[in-house]
Amino acid sequence: MDTALTLTTDMKLVLGLVGFTMVMFLFERIRADVVALVVLVLLGLSGLVEPEELFNGFSGNAVISIIATMILGAGLDRTGALNRLAGWLLRRAHGVEQRLLLLTSAVAGINSSIMQNPSVMALYMPVAARLSSRTGLTLPRLLLPIACAIVMGGGLTMVGNSPLILLNDLLIAANSNLPSGAATIEPLKMFAPLPIGLALLAASLAYFHFFGDKRLRDEDGKGATPARTQSYFAKAYGIDGDVYELTVTADSPLVGMSLGEAEALHNAPLLLALKSDNESRLAPPADTRIWVGSVLGAMGPRQQVSDFAQNHFLRLSSRLRNFGDLFNPSRAGISEAVVPATSKFIGKNGRDLQLRKQMGLSLLAINRDKAVLRENVRDVALRAGDMLVFHSIWTDLAVAAESKDLVVVTDYPKGEQRPHKFKIAMTIFAISMLLALSSRLPVSIALMTGVAGMLIAGVLNIDEAYAAINWKTVFLMACLIPLGWAMDSSGAAAWVAGHTIERLPTGTPVWLLEILVGIFTTAFSLVISHVGATIVTVPLAINLALAAGGNPVAFALIVALSASNNFMTASNPVISMITGPAGYTSKELWKIGGPLSLIYTVVIVAMINLLY
């Protein structure tokens, strides 16, 4: 390879765009998917990518495969497969905590080989809550080992996570820019990374079994169990007391007030329900008016509710004549939900979102960075990782959870489940996996066959399939893919690789280069997401391998696996989902995730050298 490659205008433009992407992702002033769209448009305007190829990322195998895995995961969830799994795990563990931890993490890791990592984490949070409520295991001891196993398990197959799904498309694209005489790079088979994934999963399980779990236990058993019990919410959020009925008399100053105004009164209890004009409803909108004869469902300590009733001329009754059905635990209750990094709720407050009016959810408290916010919660702007405490009817909660703007942690009676479709769903899923294995068909077609099967068999309806797709992930990937092509076709990747080799001491062993590539990709993924890091670094790694006489496929695979090597920060969507529920601080995550990250790099380089 010619290392004396001159820096052209096109190369400067591409490297400038990579720098721009990194800066925008780092400062997070603009959403990642919007940045990706801007990069795509700039690639088109500058002519770095041909207009007819610019939008090919949207129809690429990688993007179609990601969409299919999201829908297939939703199909399995609808049939209650994971509820069965929680029961099975409890039976198998026989009450032994360490065994339960090991089994749950291992099964979650295996699940993530066929589904998107954030989707698996979203499915396992209620499972973890259920296990936690029935055993002595606290959520902090359960969630981090499960999250790390899910990230590790993504390396078991070529559809386990976004970087691996992308890899084959990037390898095929690299062929058109290989130097003369270089062998054509073949795409990898469905289970090509399986031995590496198994080694990673085993390393994660061993790490938490012998080392990590002790550290988590030292953290003072914070983050109790979100069982559906008054005691947990009383302890964690100060939400205690029973529900009382308050009837509004003609003398009450509340007459004519809106519910929001009544709630803002000094020492008011939580107002969770309202009956007026013979209509009872939970989570009434804040602008609903209170009239003579209206009945309020108030929750709080008896003394507080009694004082409020006396001061505002309300008749107190501890018997629920009007709201008995509404407050039945099988119909409604208190729940916790996390705001994921992809949520549209970020930056908005409860008042803007009109949670009660639009979704039927009463926001009671917010748990943020170990601090519980109870005062004026409806005016607090929400952040990623916030844990929200709601009171609602379970069916309303299920509808809200489908939007993917909230991940419900509490195990609650779900919306429409289709357990009778369980066997059909599993059969369809198995067939699509076998088709993907056959290697006669591209993985995207095999997975879409499974999607079509689930829709025809009624496991999912088409609206549920659309709702299962995380469009932010799809756009981020489809818009950044052409940046990787431009890195390759402009020669920018070859230029950077050539200059890197020149600066290294002569005779640097290939394995050391591989470790450096792994660490560089990991650092890059902390800044520009695992998808961005894969797209930018794979062309670099391939050119570096060619310059150093290494195997381009081995180097590219190290990049795709290292892009997910982040157990320390919320830029990994799986980690961002668990920090709120378990109350981890960034210091704890670095203390436990940092060593695991180094183990990850050593394992993948060692395994790839054995295999390639």
C-alpha positions in Angstrom: 0.0 0.0 0.0 1.2 3.5 -0.8 1.6 5.3 2.5 2.7 8.5 0.7 -0.9 9.2 -0.2 -1.5 13.0 -0.7 -4.3 14.7 1.2 -7.0 15.8 -1.3 -9.8 18.2 -0.9 -12.3 15.3 -0.7 -10.3 13.7 2.1 -10.2 17.0 4.0 -14.0 17.4 3.6 -14.7 13.9 4.8 -12.3 14.2 7.8 -13.9 17.6 8.6 -17.4 15.9 8.5 -16.2 13.2 10.9 -14.8 15.9 13.2 -18.1 17.8 13.0 -20.1 14.6 13.8 -17.9 13.9 16.9 -18.2 17.5 18.2 -22.0 17.5 17.8 -22.4 14.1 19.4 -20.1 15.1 22.3 -22.0 18.3 23.2 -25.5 16.9 22.6 -26.9 20.3 21.7 -28.8 18.7 18.9 -30.3 15.2 18.9 -28.1 12.5 17.4 -30.5 11.5 14.6 -30.8 15.1 13.5 -27.0 15.4 13.4 -26.9 12.3 11.3 -29.5 13.7 8.8 -27.4 17.0 8.6 -24.3 14.9 7.8 -26.2 13.0 5.1 -27.4 16.2 3.5 -23.8 17.7 3.6 -22.5 14.5 1.9 -25.0 15.0 -0.9 -24.4 18.8 -1.3 -20.6 18.4 -1.4 -20.8 15.6 -4.0 -18.8 13.2 -1.8 -21.5 10.6 -2.3 -23.3 10.2 -5.6 -27.0 11.4 -5.4 -28.3 8.0 -6.6 -26.4 6.3 -3.8 -27.0 8.8 -1.0 -30.2 7.3 0.4 -29.2 3.6 -0.2 -28.5 3.3 3.6 -32.3 3.3 4.2 -32.8 0.3 2.0 -29.5 -1.5 3.1 -29.6 -5.0 4.6 -28.4 -3.6 7.9 -31.3 -1.2 8.4 -33.9 -3.8 7.2 -32.4 -6.4 9.6 -32.6 -4.0 12.6 -36.2 -3.2 11.8 -37.0 -6.9 11.6 -35.3 -7.8 14.9 -37.3 -5.0 16.7 -40.6 -6.4 15.4 -39.7 -10.0 16.1 -38.8 -9.1 19.7 -42.2 -7.3 20.1 -43.9 -10.5 18.8 -42.2 -12.7 21.4 -43.1 -10.2 24.1 -46.8 -10.2 23.2 -47.0 -13.9 23.7 -45.8 -13.6 27.3 -42.6 -15.5 26.6 -40.7 -13.5 29.1 -43.2 -13.9 31.9 -42.9 -17.7 31.4 -39.1 -17.2 31.6 -39.3 -15.3 34.9 -41.3 -18.2 36.4 -38.8 -20.8 35.0 -35.8 -18.9 36.3 -37.3 -18.8 39.8 -38.1 -22.5 39.8 -34.6 -23.4 38.5 -32.7 -21.2 41.0 -34.4 -23.0 44.0 -34.0 -19.8 46.1 -30.2 -19.6 45.8 -29.4 -16.0 45.1 -26.1 -16.6 43.3 -27.7 -19.2 41.0 -30.6 -16.9 40.2 -28.2 -14.1 39.3 -26.1 -16.3 37.1 -29.1 -17.9 35.4 -30.9 -14.6 34.7 -27.8 -13.0 33.3 -27.0 -16.0 31.1 -30.5 -16.3 29.7 -30.7 -12.5 29.1 -27.3 -12.7 27.3 -28.5 -15.5 25.1 -31.7 -13.6 24.3 -29.7 -10.6 23.1 -28.1 -12.7 20.4 -31.4 -12.5 18.4 -32.9 -9.2 19.5 -31.7 -5.6 19.8 -30.0 -4.9 23.1 -32.2 -2.0 24.3 -35.3 -4.1 23.5 -34.0 -7.0 25.6 -33.2 -4.7 28.5 -36.7 -3.2 28.3 -38.2 -6.7 28.5 -35.9 -7.8 31.4 -36.6 -4.8 33.6 -40.0 -6.1 34.7 -38.6 -9.6 34.9 -35.8 -8.3 37.3 -38.4 -6.4 39.3 -40.5 -9.6 39.7 -37.5 -11.7 40.7 -36.3 -8.9 43.1 -39.8 -8.7 44.8 -39.8 -12.5 45.4 -36.2 -12.9 46.6 -33.7 -11.0 48.7 -31.8 -9.7 45.6 -31.9 -5.9 45.4 -32.3 -4.2 41.9 -28.7 -2.8 41.9 -27.4 -6.4 42.3 -29.6 -7.7 39.4 -29.6 -4.9 36.8 -25.9 -4.3 36.1 -25.0 -8.0 35.7 -28.1 -8.4 33.4 -27.2 -5.3 31.4 -23.5 -6.3 30.9 -24.6 -9.9 29.9 -27.0 -8.4 27.3 -24.2 -6.3 25.8 -21.8 -9.3 25.8 -24.5 -11.6 24.4 -25.0 -9.2 21.4 -21.7 -10.7 20.1 -23.1 -14.2 19.7 -24.6 -13.7 16.2 -24.4 -11.2 13.3 -27.8 -9.8 14.3 -27.2 -9.4 18.0 -26.4 -5.7 17.9 -26.4 -2.7 15.5 -22.6 -2.7 14.9 -22.5 -6.4 13.9 -25.6 -6.0 11.7 -23.8 -3.1 9.9 -20.5 -5.0 9.5 -21.3 -7.1 6.5 -22.6 -4.1 4.5 -19.4 -2.2 5.4 -17.2 -5.2 4.4 -19.0 -5.4 1.0 -18.7 -1.7 0.4 -14.9 -1.9 1.3 -14.3 -4.3 -1.7 -14.9 -1.6 -4.2 -11.9 0.5 -2.8 -9.4 -2.3 -2.1 -5.9 -1.8 -3.6 -5.1 -4.0 -6.7 -4.0 -7.5 -5.8 -5.8 -7.5 -2.4 -8.1 -10.5 -1.9 -11.9 -9.8 -1.9 -13.4 -9.6 1.6 -16.2 -12.1 2.1 -19.2 -11.2 4.3 -19.4 -13.1 7.6 -21.9 -15.9 8.2 -24.8 -15.6 10.8 -22.9 -17.4 13.6 -19.3 -16.3 12.7 -18.7 -14.5 16.0 -20.3 -17.2 18.1 -17.1 -18.5 19.9 -16.1 -14.8 20.7 -19.6 -14.1 22.0 -19.6 -17.2 24.2 -16.2 -16.2 25.6 -17.4 -12.7 26.3 -20.6 -13.9 28.0 -18.6 -16.4 30.1 -16.2 -13.6 31.1 -19.1 -11.3 32.2 -20.8 -14.0 34.2 -17.5 -15.0 35.9 -16.6 -11.3 36.6 -19.9 -10.7 38.4 -19.8 -14.1 40.2 -16.4 -13.6 41.7 -15.8 -9.9 41.8 -18.6 -7.5 40.6 -21.4 -8.8 42.8 -19.3 -8.2 46.0 -18.8 -4.6 45.0 -22.5 -4.1 44.3 -23.4 -5.7 47.6 -21.1 -3.2 49.3 -23.2 -0.4 47.9 -25.5 -0.7 50.9 -28.4 -2.5 49.2 -29.8 0.7 47.8 -32.7 0.6 45.2 -35.2 -1.6 46.9 -37.7 -3.7 45.1 -40.4 -2.2 43.0 -42.9 -4.8 44.1 -46.5 -3.5 44.0 -46.5 -2.8 47.7 -47.3 0.4 49.7 -44.2 -0.2 51.8 -41.7 0.2 49.0 -43.2 3.4 47.7 -43.5 4.7 51.3 -39.8 4.0 51.9 -38.4 5.2 48.5 -40.7 8.1 47.8 -42.5 9.0 51.0 -45.8 8.1 49.2 -47.6 6.4 52.1 -51.0 6.3 53.6 -54.3 5.0 52.3 -56.9 6.2 49.9 -59.8 8.2 51.3 -63.0 9.7 49.7 -63.5 13.4 50.2 -67.0 14.8 49.3 -67.1 18.5 48.5 -69.8 20.4 50.4 -71.5 23.7 49.4 -69.3 25.7 51.9 -66.0 24.3 50.5 -63.6 26.9 49.0 -62.7 24.1 46.5 -66.0 24.7 44.6 -65.2 26.1 41.2 -61.4 25.4 41.5 -59.6 23.2 39.0 -58.0 20.0 40.2 -54.5 21.5 39.5 -55.3 24.5 41.8 -56.6 22.2 44.6 -53.4 20.1 44.4 -51.3 23.2 44.7 -52.9 24.2 48.1 -50.7 24.0 51.2 -50.4 20.4 52.6 -52.8 18.9 50.0 -52.7 15.1 49.8 -52.3 13.4 46.4 -55.5 13.7 44.4 -55.8 10.6 42.3 -59.4 10.4 41.3 -62.5 12.5 40.8 -66.2 11.7 40.6 -68.5 14.4 39.2 -71.8 14.0 37.3 -71.9 10.3 38.2 -68.7 9.7 36.3 -65.7 8.4 38.2 -62.2 8.6 36.7 -58.6 8.0 37.8 -55.9 10.6 36.9 -58.4 13.3 36.0 -56.9 16.2 33.9 -55.6 19.2 35.9 -58.1 21.6 34.4 -61.1 19.5 35.5 -63.4 21.7 37.7 -64.5 20.7 41.2 -68.2 21.3 42.0 -70.6 20.8 45.0 -71.1 17.1 45.4 -67.8 16.1 43.6 -65.9 13.3 45.3 -62.1 13.3 45.4 -60.0 10.2 45.8 -57.1 11.4 48.0 -54.0 9.5 49.1 -51.9 10.3 52.1 -51.4 9.7 55.9 -54.8 9.8 57.7 -53.9 13.0 59.7 -52.9 14.9 56.6 -56.1 14.0 54.7 -58.2 14.6 57.8 -56.7 18.1 58.3 -57.2 19.0 54.6 -60.8 17.8 54.8 -61.5 20.0 57.9 -59.8 23.1 56.6 -61.7 22.9 53.3 -65.1 21.7 54.4 -64.9 18.3 52.9 -66.7 15.1 54.2 -64.1 12.4 54.8 -64.9 8.7 54.4 -62.4 5.9 54.7 -64.8 3.5 52.9 -64.4 3.5 49.1 -68.0 3.6 48.0 -67.3 5.5 44.7 -63.8 4.4 43.9 -63.7 0.8 45.1 -63.4 -0.6 41.6 -61.0 2.1 40.4 -58.5 1.5 43.2 -58.6 -2.3 43.0 -54.9 -3.4 42.8 -55.7 -5.7 39.8 -57.0 -2.7 37.9 -54.8 0.2 39.0 -51.8 1.1 41.2 -48.5 2.8 41.6 -45.7 2.1 39.1 -42.2 3.2 38.2 -41.0 4.0 34.7 -37.7 5.2 33.3 -37.2 7.9 30.7 -35.0 6.3 28.0 -32.4 8.2 26.0 -34.6 8.1 22.9 -37.7 9.5 24.7 -39.6 12.5 23.3 -40.3 13.4 26.9 -36.8 14.7 27.5 -36.7 18.5 28.1 -40.5 18.7 28.7 -42.3 18.8 32.0 -45.5 17.0 33.2 -47.6 20.1 32.5 -46.4 20.3 28.9 -47.0 16.6 28.3 -50.4 16.7 30.0 -49.8 13.2 31.3 -53.2 12.9 33.0 -55.2 14.3 30.1 -53.3 12.5 27.3 -52.3 9.2 29.0 -54.3 8.9 32.2 -51.1 8.9 34.3 -50.8 10.8 37.6 -47.2 11.8 38.2 -46.5 11.5 41.9 -42.7 11.8 42.2 -39.4 11.9 40.2 -36.3 10.0 41.3 -33.2 11.7 39.9 -29.6 11.1 40.8 -30.7 9.5 44.1 -32.8 12.6 45.0 -36.6 12.3 45.2 -38.5 15.2 43.8 -42.0 15.6 45.3 -42.7 19.3 45.2 -44.2 20.7 42.0 -43.2 17.6 40.1 -45.4 18.6 37.1 -43.1 21.6 36.5 -39.8 19.7 36.5 -38.2 19.3 33.0 -37.5 15.6 32.5 -34.1 14.1 31.7 -32.9 10.7 30.3 -32.6 8.2 33.1 -35.2 9.9 35.3 -37.4 7.4 37.2 -41.0 8.6 37.3 -43.6 7.3 39.8 -47.1 7.1 38.5 -50.6 6.2 39.7 -52.8 4.9 36.9 -55.1 2.2 35.5 -52.8 -0.6 34.3 -54.3 -0.6 30.8 -53.5 3.2 30.5 -49.9 2.4 31.6 -49.6 -0.4 29.0 -50.7 2.1 26.2 -48.2 4.7 27.5 -45.4 2.1 27.5 -46.1 1.2 23.9 -45.0 4.6 22.8 -41.4 3.7 23.8 -41.1 7.1 25.5 -41.3 5.3 28.9 -39.8 1.9 30.0 -42.0 0.6 32.8 -40.0 -1.1 35.5 -42.8 -2.3 37.7 -44.2 -5.7 36.9 -47.9 -5.0 36.3 -50.8 -6.8 34.6 -50.2 -6.0 30.9 -52.4 -4.9 28.0 -53.5 -7.4 25.4 -51.2 -10.5 25.7 -51.6 -13.4 23.3 -50.3 -16.4 25.2 -52.3 -18.7 22.9 -50.0 -17.6 20.1 -46.8 -18.6 22.0 -46.1 -21.9 20.1 -46.9 -20.2 16.7 -44.6 -17.3 17.5 -41.7 -19.6 18.6 -42.1 -21.8 15.5 -42.1 -18.7 13.1 -39.1 -17.3 15.0 -37.2 -20.7 14.7 -37.9 -20.9 11.0 -36.6 -17.4 10.3 -33.4 -18.2 12.3 -32.9 -21.4 10.3 -33.4 -19.4 7.0 -30.8 -16.9 8.2 -28.4 -19.8 9.0 -28.8 -21.4 5.6 -26.7 -18.6 4.0 -28.6 -19.0 0.8 -30.6 -15.9 1.7 -29.4 -12.5 3.1 -30.2 -12.2 6.8 -32.5 -9.3 6.2 -34.8 -11.5 4.0 -34.8 -14.3 6.5 -35.8 -12.0 9.4 -38.4 -10.2 7.3 -39.9 -13.7 6.5 -40.4 -14.1 10.3 -42.0 -10.7 10.5 -44.5 -11.5 7.7 -45.2 -14.8 9.4 -46.0 -13.2 12.7 -48.3 -10.6 11.1 -50.2 -13.2 9.1 -50.5 -15.5 12.1 -51.9 -12.6 14.2 -49.1 -12.7 16.8 -48.9 -8.9 16.1 -51.0 -6.5 14.2 -49.4 -4.1 11.8 -49.8 -1.1 14.1 -48.0 -2.9 16.9 -45.3 -3.8 14.4 -44.8 -0.1 13.5 -44.8 0.9 17.1 -42.1 -1.6 17.9 -39.6 0.1 15.5 -37.3 2.7 17.1 -37.1 5.2 14.3 -34.3 7.2 15.9 -32.0 4.2 15.7 -33.0 3.5 12.1 -32.4 7.1 11.0 -29.1 7.4 12.9 -27.8 4.3 11.1 -29.2 5.0 7.6 -28.0 8.6 7.6 -24.4 7.8 8.8 -23.8 4.8 6.6 -22.8 7.0 3.6 -20.2 8.7 5.8 -18.4 5.4 6.0 -18.6 5.0 2.2 -17.1 8.5 1.8 -14.3 7.6 4.2 -13.4 4.7 2.0 -14.0 6.1 -1.5 -12.3 9.4 -0.9 -9.1 7.6 0.4 -9.4 9.4 3.8 -9.3 6.0 5.6 -6.3 4.8 3.6 -4.5 8.2 4.3 -5.1 8.0 8.1 -4.1 4.3 8.1 -0.9 5.0 6.2 0.2 7.8 8.4 -0.6 5.7 11.5 1.6 2.9 10.3 4.4 5.3 9.5 4.4 6.7 13.0 4.5 3.3 14.7 7.9 1.7 15.5 8.9 -0.8 12.8 8.0 -4.4 13.6 5.0 -3.6 15.8 3.2 -6.9 16.2 -0.3 -7.3 14.7 -1.9 -8.2 18.0 -0.7 -5.0 19.5 -2.3 -3.1 16.6 -5.5 -5.0 17.2 -5.6 -4.0 20.9 -5.0 -0.3 19.9 -7.8 -0.5 17.3 -10.1 -2.0 20.0 -9.3 0.7 22.6 -9.6 3.5 19.9 -13.0 2.2 18.9 -14.2 1.9 22.5 -13.1 5.5 23.2 -14.7 6.7 19.9 -18.0 4.9 20.8 -18.2 6.8 24.1 -18.3 10.0 22.0 -20.2 9.3 18.8 -22.4 6.2 19.7 -21.7 2.6 18.8 -23.2 3.0 15.3 -21.2 6.1 14.4 -18.0 4.5 15.8 -18.5 1.4 13.6 -19.2 3.3 10.4 -16.2 5.6 10.7 -13.7 3.1 12.1 -14.3 0.0 10.0 -12.8 1.5 6.8 -9.9 2.7 8.9 -9.3 -0.7 10.4 -9.5 -2.5 7.0 -6.9 -0.1 5.6 -4.7 -0.4 8.7 -4.8 -4.3 8.4 -3.8 -4.1 4.7 -0.9 -1.7 5.5 0.3 -3.8 8.4 -0.2 -7.2 6.7 -3.0 -8.3 9.0 -6.4 -9.9 8.3 -8.9 -7.1 7.3 -11.9 -9.2 8.4 -10.3 -9.7 11.9 -9.6 -6.0 12.3 -13.1 -5.1 11.1 -14.7 -7.6 13.5 -12.6 -6.1 16.4 -14.1 -2.7 15.6 -17.7 -4.0 15.4 -17.4 -5.8 18.8 -15.4 -2.9 20.5 -18.1 -0.4 19.5 -20.4 -2.0 22.1 -17.7 -2.1 24.8 -19.2 0.5 27.1 -20.4 -0.4 30.5 -19.5 2.9 32.1 -21.6 5.7 30.6 -25.2 6.5 29.6 -24.1 6.8 25.9 -24.8 3.1 25.9 -28.6 3.0 25.7 -28.7 -0.3 27.8 -26.7 1.4 30.7 -28.8 4.6 30.5 -32.0 2.5 31.1 -30.7 1.0 34.4 -29.0 3.9 36.1 -32.3 5.4 37.3 -34.1 2.3 38.6 -30.9 1.0 40.4 -29.6 4.4 41.5 -26.1 3.8 40.2 -23.8 6.8 40.2 -21.3 7.4 37.4 -18.4 6.7 39.9 -19.9 3.2 40.6 -20.4 2.5 36.9 -16.7 3.3 36.2 -15.5 1.3 39.2 -17.4 -1.8 38.1 -17.7 -1.3 34.3 -14.1 -0.1 33.7 -12.3 -3.3 34.6 -15.0 -5.3 32.6 -14.3 -3.1 29.6 -10.6 -4.0 29.7 -11.4 -7.7 30.1 -13.7 -7.3 27.0 -10.9 -5.9 24.8 -8.4 -8.7 25.9 -11.0 -11.4 25.3 -12.0 -10.3 21.8 -8.4 -9.8 20.6 -7.3 -13.2 22.1 -10.3 -15.0 20.5 -9.9 -13.3 17.1 -6.2 -14.3 17.0 -7.2 -17.9 17.8 -9.9 -17.9 15.1 -8.3 -15.9 12.3 
